[in-house]
Amino acid sequence: MNSLRRRLILLLVASIVGVVGLATAAVISVRGGGPPPELTMPWVAQQVEIVMRLRPGQIPDVFPVELSDHPAGGTVDRAETAMLNDILRRRGLDVSAVVSEKAEEPGQLASVRLPDNRWAIMEVPHVKPPRREWLVLAGWISLIVAGATAVSVYFTSVLIRPLEMLEAAVSKIGSDGVLATVPEVGSAEVKATAHALNQLSSRLKTAMESRMRLVAAAGHDLRTPMTRMRLRAEFLDDDREKWLHDLDELDRIADSAIRLVREEVDQDAVEPVELDRLVRDIEAEMVSLGRAVSIGHLDKVSVRAGALGLRRALRNLIVNAATHGKGCGISLSAADNRATLTIADRGPGIPPELLGKAFEPFFRVDPGRRQSIPGAGLGLAIAKEIIERHGGAITLENRPGGGLSQKVVFDAVS
């Protein structure tokens, strides 16, 4: 019952059925007891007067009157009996009458003593309920519920349409963080919602482009002073190597920042990529560069991604494991239409409290390692950006026996 649509439908149906149910109950309570005695007793008195004026042999043929040696059984209604006798006396009839309730069904009987000491028994007018009244009532309520449900579903759809539009727009956010254009059609409220979403999308796109230009410009602008500093460092005698080492690190940072921006802008086409073949190519490249990389079991599986981007992402992960983890092993398994790539190293791992920060730009477990291990700390951030853009997921966890395990999961292409 957490859905807003279900809550609104239930509320509207309950309201409509409740109102109609109360109105029905009120009508039944008014009409269920039949007409009041002030209307029925004069009619009975008039019928008694006619019966008294007819010959005894004609009574059964003229009126539905039953002749008996004793009055009708059942509980005597004293108030209505007194009322009927009072009306008869005012009409000049000196007779005795009794009004009693029927024993087996709703209604009343009036018993009048005739001059020959017999009793004339006749029915008091009564509005009887229809046959199978509960079946009729059930059908009536069923029609109300069906109609109320149809009306509620329609108006609920109209009410939550702007929310559905918002949900659909958010679900279509691209990898650049920009909303897809929403058509501005429909009611005034829907048009206003669509217009607001399109304005938000335009502002987000402008902000993203501004950020990308800023990072790219900063990276390019760093190159000029670094080049001048490198030329000057060549003429230094003292600490020349330290100057060049620091300049190399600045160069790597600027280069990585520019690559990160290009990953968000220059996205290659998505196509089926043989993941096992790509892993073997990267492993051969790493071995040729002297990296301690080994391959375990590889299932043959393909995924949908950009070939160049995915290669760059996996290469960053493997280089990270081989550099910081003192070598790594790679395995690939395919099950339940999922491809799972595991990169396990033999390094010190990452403290548990820092695992959530590992994908942040420029992250390092130990800042002091900047001097001994090259890198700008953007490899994992770039890899995560590429993998998630193509519908994959990446997780890190420390291995029980020591080291770090990087797990990448993609939907397999059948």
C-alpha positions in Angstrom: 0.0 0.0 0.0 3.0 2.3 -0.4 2.0 3.3 -3.9 0.4 6.7 -4.1 -1.8 5.5 -7.0 -3.2 2.7 -4.8 -3.8 5.0 -1.9 -5.8 7.5 -4.0 -7.9 4.8 -5.7 -8.7 3.2 -2.3 -9.6 6.5 -0.8 -11.9 7.5 -3.7 -13.6 4.1 -3.8 -14.1 4.1 0.0 -15.5 7.6 -0.1 -18.0 6.9 -3.0 -19.1 3.6 -1.6 -19.4 5.0 1.9 -21.6 7.9 0.8 -23.9 5.8 -1.4 -24.0 3.1 1.3 -25.2 5.6 3.9 -27.8 7.0 1.5 -29.0 3.5 0.8 -29.2 2.7 4.5 -31.2 5.9 5.1 -33.7 5.1 2.4 -34.1 1.5 3.7 -34.7 2.8 7.2 -37.3 5.2 6.0 -39.2 2.8 3.8 -38.3 -0.5 5.5 -41.1 -0.2 8.2 -43.9 0.4 5.7 -46.4 3.3 5.8 -47.2 4.9 9.2 -50.3 3.7 11.1 -52.0 7.1 10.6 -52.3 6.2 6.9 -53.1 2.5 7.2 -55.6 2.4 10.0 -58.2 4.6 8.3 -58.0 2.4 5.2 -58.5 -0.7 7.4 -61.5 1.0 9.1 -63.0 1.8 5.8 -62.6 -1.8 4.7 -64.2 -3.0 7.9 -67.2 -0.7 7.4 -67.7 -2.1 3.9 -67.4 -5.7 5.2 -70.0 -4.9 7.9 -72.5 -3.7 5.3 -72.2 -6.7 3.0 -74.0 -10.0 3.4 -71.8 -12.7 4.9 -71.9 -14.8 1.8 -70.4 -12.1 -0.3 -67.4 -11.2 1.9 -64.9 -13.7 0.6 -65.6 -12.9 -3.0 -65.2 -9.1 -2.6 -62.3 -8.6 -0.3 -59.3 -10.8 0.7 -60.9 -11.4 4.0 -60.6 -14.6 6.0 -63.4 -15.6 8.3 -62.4 -17.5 11.5 -63.9 -18.5 14.8 -61.1 -16.7 16.7 -58.9 -13.7 16.0 -55.5 -14.0 14.3 -52.6 -15.1 16.5 -49.4 -13.2 17.1 -48.3 -10.3 19.3 -51.0 -7.6 19.7 -49.9 -4.1 18.8 -51.8 -2.2 21.5 -51.2 1.3 20.1 -52.5 0.5 16.7 -55.3 -1.6 18.1 -56.5 1.4 20.1 -56.2 3.7 17.1 -58.3 1.3 14.9 -61.0 1.0 17.5 -61.1 4.7 18.0 -61.6 5.3 14.2 -64.3 2.6 14.1 -66.2 4.2 16.9 -66.0 7.6 15.2 -67.5 6.0 12.1 -70.4 4.7 14.2 -69.4 1.1 14.2 -69.8 -0.7 17.5 -67.4 -3.6 16.9 -64.2 -4.9 18.5 -60.9 -5.0 16.5 -57.5 -6.3 17.3 -54.2 -5.5 15.4 -51.5 -8.2 15.7 -48.1 -8.9 14.2 -47.7 -11.8 11.8 -45.9 -14.7 13.3 -43.7 -15.9 10.3 -43.2 -12.9 8.1 -43.2 -9.1 8.2 -46.6 -7.4 8.3 -49.8 -7.1 10.4 -53.3 -8.5 10.5 -56.5 -6.8 11.7 -59.1 -9.0 13.2 -62.7 -7.6 13.5 -65.5 -9.4 15.4 -68.7 -9.6 13.3 -72.3 -9.6 14.6 -72.5 -13.4 14.1 -69.5 -13.8 16.5 -67.1 -14.7 13.8 -63.9 -12.9 13.1 -63.0 -11.2 9.8 -59.2 -11.2 9.4 -57.6 -8.9 6.8 -54.1 -7.7 6.1 -52.9 -4.2 7.1 -51.3 -2.5 4.1 -47.5 -3.1 4.2 -44.7 -2.3 1.7 -42.9 -5.6 1.5 -39.2 -5.7 0.5 -38.4 -7.3 -2.9 -37.8 -10.9 -3.1 -34.1 -12.0 -2.6 -33.5 -8.6 -1.1 -29.9 -9.5 0.0 -29.1 -10.6 -3.6 -30.4 -7.3 -4.9 -28.5 -5.3 -2.4 -25.3 -7.2 -3.2 -25.7 -6.5 -6.9 -26.4 -2.8 -6.1 -23.3 -2.5 -4.0 -21.2 -4.4 -6.7 -22.3 -2.0 -9.3 -21.4 0.9 -7.1 -17.9 -0.5 -6.3 -17.3 -1.3 -10.0 -18.3 2.2 -11.1 -16.5 3.9 -8.3 -13.3 1.9 -9.1 -13.4 2.9 -12.8 -13.9 6.6 -11.9 -11.2 6.4 -9.2 -8.7 4.8 -11.6 -9.3 7.5 -14.2 -9.1 10.5 -11.9 -6.1 9.0 -10.1 -4.2 8.7 -13.4 -5.0 12.3 -14.1 -3.8 13.4 -10.7 -0.5 11.6 -10.6 0.4 12.1 -14.3 2.8 15.0 -13.4 4.5 12.7 -10.9 4.8 9.9 -13.4 6.3 12.4 -15.9 8.8 13.4 -13.2 9.7 9.8 -12.5 10.1 9.0 -16.2 12.3 12.0 -16.8 14.6 11.2 -13.8 14.9 7.5 -15.0 16.2 8.8 -18.4 19.0 10.9 -16.9 22.0 10.4 -19.1 25.6 9.7 -18.1 26.3 13.4 -18.3 23.7 14.1 -15.6 21.3 15.8 -18.0 17.5 15.1 -18.2 15.9 14.1 -21.5 13.6 16.6 -23.1 10.0 16.2 -21.9 7.2 17.1 -24.3 5.1 20.0 -23.0 1.6 18.7 -23.8 -1.5 17.9 -21.8 -3.3 19.8 -19.1 -2.0 23.1 -17.6 -0.4 21.3 -14.6 1.3 18.7 -16.8 2.6 21.4 -19.2 4.0 23.4 -16.2 5.7 20.3 -14.8 7.2 19.5 -18.2 8.4 23.1 -18.7 10.0 23.1 -15.2 11.8 19.8 -16.0 13.1 21.1 -19.3 14.4 24.3 -17.7 16.1 22.2 -15.0 17.7 20.0 -17.8 19.0 23.1 -19.6 20.5 24.5 -16.4 22.1 21.1 -15.6 23.6 20.8 -19.0 25.0 24.3 -18.8 26.5 23.6 -15.4 28.1 20.3 -16.6 29.6 21.9 -19.7 30.9 24.8 -17.6 32.5 22.3 -15.2 34.1 20.3 -18.0 35.5 23.4 -19.7 36.9 24.5 -16.4 38.7 21.3 -15.6 40.0 20.9 -19.2 41.1 24.5 -19.2 42.9 24.1 -15.9 44.6 21.0 -17.1 45.8 22.7 -20.3 46.8 25.9 -18.5 48.9 23.9 -16.1 51.0 22.6 -19.0 52.5 26.0 -19.9 54.0 26.9 -16.5 55.1 23.3 -16.0 57.0 23.4 -19.3 58.7 26.6 -18.2 59.6 25.1 -14.9 60.9 22.0 -16.5 63.2 24.1 -18.8 64.5 26.0 -15.8 65.0 22.8 -13.8 67.3 21.5 -16.4 69.8 24.3 -15.5 69.7 23.6 -11.8 72.5 21.8 -10.2 71.1 21.2 -6.7 67.8 19.2 -6.3 67.4 18.9 -10.0 66.0 15.4 -9.8 63.4 16.4 -7.1 62.2 19.3 -9.3 61.8 17.0 -12.3 60.0 14.4 -10.2 57.5 16.9 -8.9 56.9 18.2 -12.4 56.3 14.7 -13.6 53.6 14.2 -10.9 52.0 17.5 -11.8 52.0 16.5 -15.5 50.3 13.2 -14.6 47.6 15.0 -12.5 46.8 17.4 -15.3 46.8 14.5 -17.9 44.4 12.4 -15.7 42.1 15.4 -15.2 41.9 16.0 -18.9 41.2 12.3 -19.6 38.5 12.2 -17.0 36.7 15.1 -18.7 37.2 13.4 -22.1 35.6 10.3 -20.8 32.4 12.2 -20.0 32.4 14.0 -23.4 33.9 11.6 -25.9 31.8 8.5 -25.4 32.5 5.7 -27.9 29.7 3.7 -29.6 28.1 0.9 -27.6 28.5 -2.6 -29.2 28.9 -6.2 -28.2 32.5 -6.7 -26.8 34.1 -10.1 -26.2 35.1 -9.6 -22.6 37.3 -12.7 -22.3 39.3 -11.7 -25.4 39.6 -8.1 -24.1 41.0 -9.5 -20.8 43.6 -11.6 -22.6 44.8 -8.7 -24.7 45.2 -6.5 -21.6 47.0 -9.3 -19.8 49.4 -9.7 -22.7 50.1 -6.0 -22.7 50.7 -6.0 -18.9 53.1 -8.9 -19.1 55.1 -7.2 -21.9 55.5 -4.2 -19.6 56.8 -6.4 -16.8 53.7 -6.4 -14.7 52.9 -9.4 -12.5 49.5 -10.3 -14.0 48.1 -13.8 -14.4 44.9 -15.2 -15.8 42.7 -17.9 -14.2 39.5 -19.3 -15.5 37.9 -17.3 -18.2 34.4 -18.0 -19.5 33.6 -16.9 -23.0 31.1 -14.1 -22.7 30.2 -10.8 -24.4 28.8 -7.6 -23.0 27.4 -4.4 -24.5 29.8 -1.4 -23.9 32.2 1.0 -25.7 35.2 -1.1 -26.7 37.8 1.7 -26.1 36.3 3.0 -22.9 35.9 -0.5 -21.4 39.5 -1.4 -22.3 40.7 1.8 -20.6 38.6 1.0 -17.5 39.8 -2.6 -17.1 43.3 -1.5 -17.8 43.2 1.0 -15.0 41.8 -1.6 -12.6 44.5 -4.2 -13.5 47.3 -1.6 -13.4 46.1 -0.5 -10.0 46.1 -4.1 -8.7 49.4 -4.9 -10.2 51.1 -1.7 -8.9 49.7 -1.4 -5.4 48.8 -5.1 -4.9 52.2 -6.7 -5.9 50.6 -8.5 -8.8 47.1 -9.8 -9.5 45.1 -12.7 -10.8 42.1 -12.3 -13.1 39.1 -14.6 -13.5 35.9 -14.3 -15.5 32.6 -16.2 -14.9 29.3 -16.2 -16.7 26.1 -17.3 -14.9 22.4 -16.3 -15.0 23.0 -13.8 -17.9 25.6 -12.0 -15.8 29.3 -11.6 -16.5 31.5 -11.3 -13.4 35.1 -10.2 -13.7 37.3 -10.5 -10.5 40.7 -8.9 -10.1 42.4 -10.1 -7.0 45.7 -8.8 -5.8 48.2 -9.7 -3.0 48.7 -6.3 -1.5 47.8 -4.7 1.9 44.2 -4.0 0.8 42.3 -0.9 1.9 41.2 -0.2 5.5 37.4 -0.9 5.8 36.6 2.6 6.8 38.2 3.9 3.5 36.6 1.5 1.1 33.7 3.9 0.4 36.1 6.6 -0.6 38.3 4.5 -3.0 36.5 5.8 -6.1 36.8 9.5 -5.2 39.1 11.5 -7.5 42.7 11.8 -6.2 42.1 9.2 -3.5 45.1 7.5 -1.9 45.2 5.1 1.0 48.5 6.6 2.2 49.4 10.1 0.9 53.0 9.4 1.7 53.0 6.8 -1.2 52.9 9.7 -3.7 56.7 9.9 -3.6 57.3 6.2 -4.3 54.4 5.1 -6.6 53.5 7.2 -9.6 49.9 8.1 -10.4 47.3 10.9 -9.8 44.7 8.9 -8.0 42.1 9.1 -10.8 42.4 5.5 -12.2 39.5 4.1 -10.1 37.3 7.2 -10.6 37.7 6.9 -14.4 37.1 3.2 -14.4 33.9 3.5 -12.3 32.6 6.3 -14.6 33.0 4.1 -17.7 31.7 0.9 -16.2 28.5 2.5 -14.7 27.9 4.4 -17.9 27.5 1.1 -19.7 25.2 -0.4 -17.1 27.8 -2.3 -15.1 28.7 -2.2 -11.4 32.0 -2.3 -9.6 32.7 -3.2 -5.9 35.8 -3.5 -3.8 36.3 -5.8 -0.8 39.3 -7.0 1.2 40.1 -10.6 0.8 40.1 -12.9 3.9 43.6 -14.0 3.2 45.0 -10.5 2.5 44.8 -8.3 -0.6 42.0 -6.5 -2.4 39.3 -8.0 -4.7 37.9 -5.7 -7.5 34.6 -7.2 -8.9 33.0 -5.9 -12.1 29.5 -7.1 -13.1 27.8 -6.7 -16.5 24.7 -8.0 -18.1 25.8 -10.7 -20.6 24.8 -10.6 -24.2 23.1 -13.8 -25.3 
